[in-house]
Amino acid sequence: MPNLTALLEKMTLEEKIFQLMQLTPNFLSEDDANLTGPLAWMGVTENMASNVGSVLSAVGAKETIALQKQYMENSRLGIPLLLMADIIHGYRTIFPVTLAIGSTWDMELAEKSAAIAAKESAVTGIHVTFAPMVDLVRDPRWGRVMESTGEDPYLNSEYARAFVRGFQGDDLAGDMDRIAACVKHFAAYGAAEGGRDYNTVNMSERQLRETYLPAYKAALEEGCEMVMTAFNTVDGIPATGNKWLMRNLLREEWGFDGMLISDWGAVSEMIPHGVAADGAEAAKKAIEAGVDMEMMTSNYANHLKDLVEAGEVDIKLIDESVLRILKLKDKLGLFENPYRAASEEREKEVLLCDEHRAAAREIAAKSFVLLKNEEQVLPLRVGQKLALIGPFAQNGDILGPWSIWGKQEEAAQVYAGLSARAGEDAVIVARGCDIEFATEEQLQEAIAAAKQSDVIVLALGESSEMSGEAGSRGDIRLPQAQLDLIQKLKPLGKPMVVVLFNGRPLDLHGVLEETDGLLEVWFPGTEGGHAIADVLFGDVNPSGRLTMSFPYSVGQVPVYYNNYNTGRPLTPQNANERYVSKYLDMPNAPLLPFGYGLSYTTFSYSDASLSTAVLNAEDTLQVSVNVTNTGATVGEEVVQLYVRDVAGEVVRPLKELKGFRKIKLQPGETKTVTFDITEEQLRYYHADLQHKSDAGEFHVFAGPNSRDGEPQAFRLQK
């Protein structure tokens, strides 16, 4: 183990500064063309590149080993490279997008997906993943909602912990199949105005602390090694140069002493933001805010030396940052073995192995949410003639955004899944339309196929390019060509089931009311087609539940379950009055609420009870409810607990998720589900930003989603 302080003392100022830079592998290439290409374009010298602290997005063990070998041969002090990449929902084995994993309400599956992604990444030579993204999201226009687990701070926090455990394990130094996690984007990136990527964020500190910060804090409490800055402003200052956010809150208040990295180009972006006049000022603000590593811009490399020598930047700030980088490299064991787990031979055994495919299939099936099932059109029966129609019928674009290292040709398409389960003779396939347009020939082919079928299965949705980073959309309906396809097929009178691929909640008008069944499958990943067949044929009973509300219309957005009341709330009694808080042309409520999802069986709730009507501050109140499987099929139900503080010092949400249990019930079986409520769970940030509870009345709801459930009352006594 090296003496890191002694190593730091041996480094020249330039060597220290270059450690604070992250570049892509092409910058380190010995190709002469590089001198007039990326190096010249970004103002990076060969000396900078050969001493850079980190590289992102190197691909495969062969490249990472060669890159590290070349780097170490040129390193005067033997300091290894730190290799990072975006491993968001899988490396080569692609799992469902994160929003879909959120819909499982299963922390063990979330942790398992991250552990497999870590194992596949580690064997290729990656040391750090830029995940988990734990930004709370309320606006489906924002394309990056697919990277989040939803709109609830408690649930997001639980997932943040699970993903960190999966990536890092219990022994990051000793377990070569694990990699370091980097929680992002700090902070509040998911609250971009208008759902437009990179846009302004503006909120009170109280709302920031109460709603948006908990998941980041949970990830750090779980031991997450790194934090990435957000592109957006926080209280008028870009996060990357926000001293209050990074120094006061993250470092001092929360005690985080790990590595802080900017997002791609975010240091330079302080110039167009309007808080830095040039690269020198941007570098000064970022280092003073505590940003240890600059990703893909060269402001540190080009300006920090001059700033230190001019006395404008204290060299102690640079030493602190370098030491944090060296500590992470040491924790990963890179000084002893710069190549860590990288192995071309083992890579062949690990990537996309049968075990990982099976896990991807299981998690995908558990992530699907059944949104409609009229006349029990689902599950399908072997022997039925199926017309599989739509742009996703035979489409490998089911991996979703940020599946950088996955391969569409390795993905199980819908047709492959259905024909393997029902037999090729039972499935007639027709494209029907492309994602955004249709030809008359396509439509006629679809109609012909549908006429021969017993059930029409429509594979519809967004392409992966329509969501993800920079995938903001003002119109979140399905493209008109797909809505038209539904209308062309509906007069045939055949049962129609939609399998919906997407990275965000959609406005489902033209789909939900026009079809008999609707299965939300998100972007399901490598084993998507097989998992879809598992659920459509009832081999797996759908148990997914929404973690983002589906809007009635984009005009409601942002729409979310844990909203505040108003002084003139809409109620059933005043629905016909004008001067209440409502729309004239649509309901206030979302089309489908947070927590919603159907099953092939049915569940009833009864005998809800509280252990006491008065909760003392030092005691625990128990909430119990009986849940019965009233159908004929084994099923899983997500029992959800919500609480409302009836009268707080500041306005409180109408409901807040405080607990959940996923239970499996046999037909006719009843289980009693019990939740504990303590005074600590009832705390919130008051006007003075003190985190405390109010004495007084609370309502508690135990039910299947955020909409349904009868309130029971108790009082908190302090």
N, C-alpha and C positions, 0 to 999 in steps of 0.2 A: 504494500500500500504506500503510495507516494506521500511525502510531506507536501501538502498542497500550498501551504504558506511559503515554504522554501522555494517551491516551483514558481510561485507568483513573483517572488523577489528576483528570480533569475530572468524574468521576461522583460524585454524592452517595452517601452510605451507603445510602439507600433504593434508588436506582437500581441500585447494585451488588447488593443483596439480591434485588431483583425479577428480575435476570438469572439468578438461581439457581433460578427457578421454571419448571415446565412445566405447561401447561394444555391442555385441548381447545379447539377453535375457538369453541365456543358461549360461552365465558367472555369472548371478545373482541367478541361481538356487540353492536351498538348498540341492540338491541331492549330496550325498557323492561322487558319481562317478565324479562329476565336479571337485573335488580337484585333481584328477589324470588325468583329461581330459584337457579341454580348459584352465583352470586356470594355470596348470603346464606347458602346452605347450607354453603359451605366457608369462610366467613369471608374472602372475597377482595373487596377494594375495586376500584372502577373504575380507580384509580390503579395498583394492583398489576397488573391485567390489561393495561392499556395499555402497561406497561413490562416485561412478562414476557419472559424470555429465549428461550423455545421453546414451540412448539405441536406437539401430536401428533395424528395422524389427520385432517388436512385432506384432502379428496377432490377430486382433479382440478385441472387447470391453472387453470381459471376461478376456483375458490375460493382456491387458493394465491396467485395473482397479486393478487386483490382483498384478501386478508388481509394480504399483505406491503405492498401499497400503502397501505392504511389505517394499518397499524402505522408505516410509515416517515413518514407525514405527521404522526404524533403523537410521533415520537421526537425528543427534544431534541438528542441527540448523533448521530443518524443511525445507530444500531446496528441492524442487520437482525435479523429473526426467524430462528431455526433451526427448520426444519420436519422432523419425524421421524414415522415410521410403522412398524408391524409388517409388513415384507415378508419373510415366512418362506420360502415356497416358490413365489414368483411374485407379480406384481402383478395384472395383468388376465389374462395368459397364465399359467395355474396349472400348475405342474409337480407331479410326485408329491410326497407328503409327504417330509420329510427322511429319515426312517427308510428309505423306499423308495429315495431317491437313494443312501443309504449302501449299499444292496444291489447297486448297480451295480459296486462296487469300481473305480470309474473316476473319477479326479480331474479329468480333462479335462471330462467331462460335468457334474460338480458345479460346476466353475468356470464352464462355459457357462451353466448354469441361473441362477447368481447374476448373471452379466454381463447376461443378458437381463432379469432382474428389476430390476437397477439401471437399465438403459436405460429401461424402461417407467416406473419410479418417478421418475426424474430429469425426464422430459418433463412429468410432472404437477406438478412443483415440490417433490418430496421431496428432502431433503438427506442424511438419515440413516435407515438401517434398523436395527431392533432384532434383528439377526441377525449372525453365526450363533449358534444355541444349541448349545453343545458339551458340555452336561452328560452325563457318562457315566451309563448307565442299566443296571440289572440287575433291575428289578422291573416286569414288564409290567402290574401293577395300576395303576401310575401312568400317567395318561392322556397325559402330555406326552412319553412315550417316542417318540411320532410326530415330535417336533421334533428328536430326537437322531439320531446315526448309529450308536449301539449301545453295546455293552458292553466295547469294547476301547480302551485308552488310546492305543496307537500308531495304530490306524486312525482314531480320532476326531481325533487331532492332524493327520493328513494331510488329512482333510476340512476341518478348521478352517482350515488354510492355503489350501486350494482355494477355499472360499467367500469368504474375505477377498480373495483375488486377484480373484475374479469381481466382487465388489461394488465394490472400490476401484480396480482396475487398477494401472497403473504411475505414473500422473500424475493424482492426484485433483484437483489445482488446475486442470490444463489440459484434462482430459477431462470434458466436460459430461455424458457418458452414464454416468458413474460416480457412486456415492454413498458416503458414509462408512459403515463397518460398526461395529456395537456388539456385542461378544462378551458372552454371558450364559450362565447366571446365576451370578455369582461369589459364592460357590463352593459346589459339591457339592449343588446343588439336586436333582439326580437321585437322591440317596440318601435321600429322605424315608422315614421309618419307615412300614412297612405299605403303602407305595405310595400313601399318602394325601397329596394335594396340600397344600402349605404346611406340612407336618408337620415335626417335629424331625429334624435330622440330627446324628448323634453318631458320631464315628470318631476314631482316633488321627491325630496329625499325620503320622506315617509313611505311613499308608494314604492320607491326603489328598494328600500330595506325590507318591506313587508312582502312584496310580490316577486320581484325580479332577482334579488340577491340570494335567497335561501339555497337554491340549487348549487350555485358556485361554492358557497360556504360548506355545503354538505360534501361536495367532491373533495374539498381541501381537508375536511375533518376525516375523510376516508384515506387521506395520505397522498392525494394526487400531487405529482412531482412538479408540474408546470402549469402556468396560466398564460393564455393568449389574450392580447388586447383586442378590443372591438374597433370597428371602423367608425362608429358613430360618436356623436357628442354626448357628454354627460354633464348636465347643467351648463351647457354652452361651451364646454371645452372638450375637444376630441379626447377619447379615452387614452390614446397612446401618449398624450402629453398632459394627462390630468393628474397632477400631484396629489390632490385630495383623494382621488379614487385609488391610486396605486401606492402612494406612500402612507397616507394617513389611515385609510380604511384597510387595504389589503395587507400591507406590511406591519403597521403599528397595531391597529385594533385587532385584526385577525391573526397576527403573528406569523404570516406566511413568509418564509425565508427561502423558498424555492426559486426556480428560474422563471422569469417573465419575458415573453417573446412578443414582438409586434406581429400583427397579421401582415399579409403580403403587401408591401409598399406603404404601410400605414404611417410610417414616420414621415415620408415625403408628402403624404396626403394632408399633413397639417398646413402645407402651403396653400393649396386650393381651399381648404377649410377657412383660411383667413386668420390663423393664429401664429403663423411663422412667415417671415418675409423671404427666407431662403433656406437652403439646406443646413447651413450652420446653426441658424436659430432652431430649426426643427430638431437637429441632433441635440442641442443644449436642452431643449424642453423635454425630449424623450428620456435622456439619461438622468435628468433631475427628477423626472417622474418615477424613475426606477425601472425602466425598460432595459433588460439585460442584453437582449439580442435583437438586432434589426434584420427583418426578413426582406430580402430582395430589393433593398435600396442601399446606397453607399454613403449615406450622410455621416454615420459614425466614422467610417474609414477615411473619408475625405476631410472631415472637419474637427474631430475630437482632439487630435494632437495639437492643432493650432489653438483651440479653445483652452486646453490645459496650459499650454505654454504662455498664453495671454492672461492666465489667471481667471478666466471666466467660468471654467469648470474645475471643480476640485477632483484631483486624481483619485481621492478616496472613493468617489462614486464609481469610477472605472474599475478599481481594484475589487470593490464589493461585487460588481457584476461578473467580472472574470472568475472570482472565487466561487460564485454560485454555479457557473457553467462547469468549472473544474470538478466541483463536488458531485454534480450529476454524472459526469463522465466516470468519476471514481465509483459512485454508487452502482453504476451499471457494469463495473468491472472492466472498463475499456483500457485502463492502463496495464492491467495484467494480460488481457486478451482483446486487442483492438477489433477483432473480427467477431467476437462474442459467439452467437449461435449460427452465424452464416455458414451454410453448407450446401453446395450444389447437389451432392448425393442425397442428403436428407430432404432437401427441397422437393425432390421427385416423389418421395414417400408421403410427405405431409400435405402439400398443396392439393386441394380438391379431392382428398381421400374419401373413401366410402363413409367413414365415421363422420366426417364433417358434412358431407352431403346429407346424411340422415338427420343430423342436427338442424341443418338449414330447412329441410322439409318439415320437420316437427315444428320449428319456430314459425315458419310461414303459415302453416295451417292454424296455429294458435293465434296468429295476428289478424286473421280475417274476421270481419264484422258483418254479420247477417243483418241487413237493414230492412228487408221486406221479404215476406214469404206467404203470399195469399194462397188460400186453398191448398196449403202444404205442397206447392209445386216442387219444393225441395224436401228431402233429398231425391235426386234422380234414381231411376231404377234400371238395372241392367236389363236389356231387352227393348228399352225405348230407343226409337230412332232419333238421333240428335242432329240438328243443323247448327253447326258452329260457325258463326258469322261475325265479322268485324275486323278492324285493323290489327287487333291483338290475337287473332285466331292462330296465326303462324308467325309470330313476331318475337324475336329474341330481345327486344328492347323492354325487358321486364326487370332489369337489374336496378334501375333507378339512378339518379344523380349520385356522384361521389362513389361510384363503383369502378374506380379508375383502373384497378388491376384485374377486375373480372373480365370475362369474355362472353359476349352474347352468344357465340356459337356453342358454348358449353351449357347454356341455360336450357332447362326443360320447358319448352313452349306449351301453350294450352292444348293444342291439338295432340301433341305427344302424350300429355298426361291423360286426356280423355280417351284417346284410342287405346292406350295401354290398359286402361281400366275397363272400358266397355267393348273393346274390339274395333278394329279399323272399319269393318263393315257397318258398324252402328253409328259412325260419325261422318256426316257429309259436311265438307268445309267450303266456305266461300268468303272472300274478303269483304264484299259489301260496300266498303268505302275505305279510303285512306284516313289518316288522322284528321285532316282538315278539308278534304274534298272527295267527291265521288263522281264516277262516270256512269252513264246510263247502262253500260255493259256490266259494271260491277253490281249495280242495283238489281238488274234482271237476273244475274247469276244468283244473288242472295235470295230473291223471291222464289226462284226455281228450287233451290236447296231447301228453303223453308217449307214449301208445299209438300215435300217428301218426308217431312219430319213429324215426330210426335211432340217434341219440345224444341224451341229455338233458344240456343245459348248465345248471347251477344257479348263478345269480348271487346269492350269499349274503354276509352279513357284518354289521358294525356300522354304524349311522348315524354321521355325523360328530359328532353331539352326544355319542356314547358314548365318545369319546376327546378328546384335547386338554386344555387347561387346565381344571381342576376336573372332569375326566372320569375320575376314579379309579373302578375297579370291583373289587369283591371276588370276583365270579364272572366269570371271563374265558372262559367257553364261549360258543358261539353261543346266542342266545335259543332257548328250547325249541321255539317255533313253527317255527323253521327246521330244527332237528334232527328234529322230527316230520315235516316235509315230506320229508326224505330217506327216512325209514322208510316213508312212504306210497308213494313212487315205487320203492323198491328191489325189491319183489316183481314188478314188471313185467319184470325181467330185462334191461332195456336198459342199455348202457354209460352211466355217469354221470360227468360232469366238473364239478367245482366251481370256479368263479371266485370268489375270496374277497377281499372288501373289508374293510379294517380298518386301524386305526392302531397296533396293538400285536400282539405274539405272543399267540396264543390257545391255550387247551387245546382241541385238535382232536379229542378223543374224540367219537365220533358222526358224525364227518365223514371223517377220514383212513382209517379202517378200513372204512367203509361205501361208499366211492366208488372209482371206477377211476382217476380223474385229479384232481389238485388243483393249481391255479395260484394262487399268492399274488400279488395285484395291488395290495395296500395301498389307499390312496386315490390313484388314478393321475393326477388332474388333468384339464385341459381336453380333452386328446386321448385320454382313457382308453379309450373304446369302440373307436376305430380301432386303438390300440396292442394292445388285447386281441385283436382280430381278427387282427392281424399275427402274434401269437404262436400263437394257437389254430390257425391254418391253416398255420403253419410258414414264413411269409414271413420271420419273425425267429425264430431258434433261441434259446430262453430261456437266459440266462447269468447271471442274478442269483444271489447267494449271501447267506444270512442273516447279519446282523450282530448279532442278538440270538438267544439260544437260545429255542426254543419248549418250554415246560414240559410234562412228562408230566401234571402236575396243579398247580393253584394252591398245593397244600400244599407243593410244593418251593421255592416262590419265597422269596427270590431264588435263581435258579439260573443259573449262568454258567460258561463253559468254563475261565477262568483262575483256578480256585479253588485253595485250599490242600489239601494232604493232611492227614490226622489221624494220631494215634498208633495208631489202630486202623482203618486203611483197609479198605474193602470191596474184595475181590479175587475173581476167579473161583474161587480155591481155598477161600476161607472164606465163600462166599455162603450156606451153610446154617447158619453159626454165629450165635448171638444177639448176643454182646457185641462187635459191630463197628459202625462208624458207618454205619447204614443205616436205611431205613424198613421197617416190617413189611408195609406194604400197597402199596408202589410202588417202582420202581427209583430209584436215586440219579441216574441220568443223565437229561438232558432228553429229550423225545420227539424233537426235531430239534436237532442241535448247531449252534453258531456256525460259520459258513463253509459250511453245507450248501446244496446245490442240485443239481438234475438238469438234464439236457440231452436233446435229441432224438437225440443220439449218445452214445457211451460213450468213456471215456478210461481208459487204463491207465498206471500208474507203474512204472518199472523202473530198474535200474542206478543207484540212489542212491549217491553217493560223497562223501567229504570229501577236500579237497586235502592235508590233514595231520591227524594224530591229536593233535598238540600245537599249540595256538595261543599264540604269544608275545604279550606285551602290545602290542608295537609293530607286529605283523604283521596280515595278513588271512587268514582261513580261507574257502575257497570250498566251498559245498554245491551239488552238481549232481544233477539227476534227469532222466531221460528221460520225456517224456509223449507218448503215442501216441493218436491218434484211431482207436479200434477199431470205429467204426460206419460208416454209409454217408452221413452228413450232415456238412457243414461246421459246426464248432462252436467256441465259445470256452470255455476252462477257466480258472478262477482257481486258480493254483498257490500254495499257502500254506506259509510257513515258520514253524515253531514251535520254541522252545528251552526247555529246562528246566535250571535250576541245581539239581543233585542235592543238594548240601549247602551251604547258605548260613549266614551268621551268624544271620539270622532266616529263618523259614519262607518258601519261595518257591513261586510258583504251579506247578501241575503242567505247564502249558504257557503260553507267552507268544508272541503273534504278533510276529515280527520282520521280516517281509517278505512280499510277494506279487507275482505277475506275472499279468496277464490276457493269454492268448495265443490266437490263432486257428489252428486246425488243419484242413487238408483231410482227407477220409477216407483213412485209412492213413498219414497223415503223422506223423512223430516229430520233436519238438523237444527239445533239451537246454536246460533252464532252470537258470541258475546264480545263486546268491545269495552275497553277501559277508557275513561275520560278523567284526566287530572287537571288541576288548576293550570299547570304549565302549558297544556295544549290550548288554553283559552287566552293566552297572552297575545298582545299585538303591540305595534308601535303607536304610542300616544302622540299628542301634539308636541310634547317636549322631546320626542324620540326615545323615551324610556319604554322598555319592553316589559309590559306588565298586563295584568288582567283587571277587569271591572267586576265588582260585586253586582249582583242583580240577576235578571231572568235570562235564561238561554233556552233555545229550542233545539231539539235533536231529531234527526230524521234517519231512519234505517230503511234502505230501499234498493231497487235495482239500477237506479241512475239518479242524476241530479234533479230530475223533474218530479219523479214519483216517490211518494213516501209521506206518511202522516206525521205531523210534528208531535213531540211530547215535550213537556216543560220541566225544567228544574231551575233552582237558584244556586248561584255561587255565593257562599257566605265567607267573608274575610274578617 
